[in-house]
Amino acid sequence: MTAVELPAWAVVSDRRRAHIERVTTLLDRWAAEMQVSADEARAWHDAGRWHDALRDAPEATLRAIVTDPALPLGVLHGPAAATRLEEQGERRPGVLAAVRWHTVGSPLWDRTGRALFMADFLEPGRSFMAQDRAFLADLLPHDFDAVFRQVVRMRLEWTLREGKGIFSQTVELWNSVR
């Protein structure tokens, strides 16, 4: 696993940094196995290294960046990181959308957003359903769209099982892939 460079404004614990590194390593592996273009591989890598850059920031910091009071604390870090990236000159729409909505999903994602959504869920540091998730991670370069559908399904099932609210974007994402 390679250490990733985070922006100066990142707020991450050692545990979170390790997660970011596992996500980025997985994205890099998939990009190589799928032989995506160099530009797409860089987009995947950058989305991976930036997606949780503000995950451990205090709520007051996140709310100062993202002024939408309707967003719950657990999803603020994505929109906040995307806003910081835009302020620093990031202009790739696919990367910004991937980082912004990696927690809830977006039916408008390109492959960068979809790849990040899957890597965030399938990264090997998570202990639940380890064999199933490893199987999907290995299958992804051979059947990207089928794995994406399965990951969306699994994340929705988990959300329902935990009794959590489902965002309209998540429902739209499901309806776009089923």
C-alpha positions as CSV (number, residue, x, y, z in Angstrom):
1,M,0.0,0.0,0.0
2,T,1.4,3.4,-1.0
3,A,1.1,6.5,1.2
4,V,-1.1,9.1,-0.4
5,E,-0.6,12.8,-0.3
6,L,-3.5,14.7,1.3
7,P,-4.3,18.4,0.9
8,A,-3.0,20.7,3.7
9,W,-6.6,21.3,4.8
10,A,-7.3,17.6,5.4
11,V,-8.4,16.5,8.8
12,V,-7.9,12.8,9.2
13,S,-6.9,10.3,11.9
14,D,-4.3,7.7,11.3
15,R,-7.2,5.1,11.0
16,R,-8.9,7.3,8.4
17,R,-5.6,7.8,6.4
18,A,-5.2,4.0,6.3
19,H,-8.8,3.7,4.9
20,I,-8.0,6.3,2.3
21,E,-4.8,4.5,1.3
22,R,-6.7,1.2,1.0
23,V,-9.4,2.8,-1.2
24,T,-6.8,4.5,-3.4
25,T,-4.8,1.2,-3.7
26,L,-7.9,-0.6,-4.8
27,L,-8.8,2.1,-7.3
28,D,-5.3,2.0,-8.7
29,R,-5.4,-1.8,-9.1
30,W,-8.8,-1.7,-10.9
31,A,-7.6,1.1,-13.2
32,A,-4.5,-1.0,-14.1
33,E,-6.4,-4.2,-14.6
34,M,-9.1,-2.5,-16.7
35,Q,-6.4,-0.6,-18.7
36,V,-8.3,2.7,-18.4
37,S,-6.8,5.8,-19.9
38,A,-4.1,7.6,-17.9
39,D,-6.5,10.6,-17.4
40,E,-9.2,8.3,-16.0
41,A,-6.8,6.4,-13.8
42,R,-5.6,9.8,-12.3
43,A,-9.2,10.8,-11.7
44,W,-9.9,7.6,-9.9
45,H,-6.7,8.0,-7.8
46,D,-7.5,11.6,-6.9
47,A,-11.1,10.9,-6.0
48,G,-9.9,8.1,-3.7
49,R,-7.3,10.2,-1.9
50,W,-9.6,13.2,-1.5
51,H,-13.0,11.5,-0.7
52,D,-12.5,11.4,3.1
53,A,-10.1,14.3,3.5
54,L,-12.5,16.1,5.9
55,R,-14.1,13.0,7.4
56,D,-12.6,13.7,10.9
57,A,-13.2,17.5,10.8
58,P,-15.4,19.0,13.5
59,E,-19.0,19.7,12.7
60,A,-18.6,23.4,13.0
61,T,-15.8,23.3,10.4
62,L,-17.9,21.3,8.0
63,R,-21.0,23.5,8.5
64,A,-19.0,26.6,7.8
65,I,-18.1,25.1,4.4
66,V,-21.4,23.5,3.6
67,T,-24.3,25.7,4.5
68,D,-27.1,23.3,3.6
69,P,-28.8,22.8,7.0
70,A,-30.7,19.8,5.6
71,L,-27.6,17.7,5.3
72,P,-26.8,15.5,8.3
73,L,-23.4,15.5,9.9
74,G,-22.5,12.0,8.5
75,V,-22.6,13.2,4.9
76,L,-21.1,16.7,5.2
77,H,-17.5,15.7,4.6
78,G,-18.0,14.9,0.9
79,P,-19.6,18.2,-0.1
80,A,-17.1,20.0,2.1
81,A,-14.1,18.3,0.5
82,A,-15.5,19.0,-3.0
83,T,-16.0,22.6,-2.1
84,R,-12.4,22.9,-0.9
85,L,-11.1,21.2,-4.0
86,E,-13.1,23.6,-6.2
87,E,-11.6,26.6,-4.3
88,Q,-8.2,25.2,-5.0
89,G,-8.9,24.9,-8.7
90,E,-10.1,21.4,-9.2
91,R,-12.3,21.4,-12.4
92,R,-12.9,17.8,-13.3
93,P,-16.7,17.3,-12.9
94,G,-16.4,13.5,-12.4
95,V,-13.9,13.9,-9.6
96,L,-15.9,16.6,-7.9
97,A,-19.1,14.6,-8.1
98,A,-17.5,11.5,-6.9
99,V,-16.0,13.2,-3.8
100,R,-19.2,15.2,-3.2
101,W,-21.6,12.3,-3.2
102,H,-19.6,9.2,-2.4
103,T,-21.6,8.7,0.8
104,V,-25.1,8.8,-0.6
105,G,-24.6,8.1,-4.4
106,S,-25.6,9.9,-7.5
107,P,-27.4,8.7,-10.6
108,L,-25.4,11.3,-12.6
109,W,-21.9,9.8,-11.8
110,D,-19.5,8.8,-14.5
111,R,-17.2,5.8,-13.9
112,T,-15.1,7.8,-11.5
113,G,-18.0,8.2,-9.1
114,R,-19.1,4.6,-9.5
115,A,-15.6,3.3,-8.9
116,L,-15.1,5.4,-5.8
117,F,-18.5,4.3,-4.4
118,M,-17.5,0.7,-4.9
119,A,-13.9,1.1,-3.6
120,D,-15.1,2.8,-0.4
121,F,-17.4,-0.1,0.3
122,L,-15.2,-3.0,-1.0
123,E,-11.8,-1.9,0.5
124,P,-10.3,-4.8,2.4
125,G,-10.0,-3.1,5.8
126,R,-13.7,-3.5,6.5
127,S,-14.4,-6.6,8.5
128,F,-18.1,-7.3,7.5
129,M,-18.8,-9.8,4.7
130,A,-15.1,-10.0,3.9
131,Q,-15.3,-12.9,1.5
132,D,-18.3,-11.5,-0.5
133,R,-16.7,-8.1,-0.7
134,A,-13.3,-9.6,-1.8
135,F,-15.0,-11.6,-4.4
136,L,-16.7,-8.5,-5.8
137,A,-13.5,-6.5,-5.7
138,D,-11.8,-9.2,-7.8
139,L,-14.7,-9.4,-10.2
140,L,-15.0,-5.7,-10.8
141,P,-12.4,-5.4,-13.6
142,H,-14.3,-8.1,-15.5
143,D,-17.9,-6.9,-14.9
144,F,-17.9,-3.3,-13.7
145,D,-21.6,-2.6,-14.2
146,A,-22.8,-5.9,-12.5
147,V,-20.6,-5.3,-9.5
148,F,-21.8,-1.7,-9.3
149,R,-25.4,-2.9,-9.2
150,Q,-24.6,-5.4,-6.5
151,V,-22.8,-2.8,-4.3
152,V,-25.6,-0.3,-4.6
153,R,-28.0,-3.1,-3.6
154,M,-25.9,-4.2,-0.7
155,R,-25.5,-0.6,0.6
156,L,-29.3,0.0,0.3
157,E,-30.0,-3.3,2.2
158,W,-27.6,-2.3,4.9
159,T,-29.2,1.2,5.2
160,L,-32.7,-0.4,5.5
161,R,-31.5,-3.0,8.0
162,E,-30.0,-0.3,10.2
163,G,-33.2,1.8,10.0
164,K,-31.4,4.8,8.5
165,G,-32.9,7.3,6.2
166,I,-32.5,7.0,2.5
167,F,-31.6,10.0,0.5
168,S,-33.5,10.8,-2.7
169,Q,-30.2,10.6,-4.6
170,T,-29.7,7.1,-3.4
171,V,-33.1,6.0,-4.6
172,E,-32.5,7.7,-7.9
173,L,-29.2,5.8,-8.1
174,W,-30.9,2.5,-7.4
175,N,-33.6,3.2,-10.0
176,S,-30.9,4.0,-12.6
177,V,-29.1,0.7,-12.2
178,R,-31.7,-1.9,-11.5
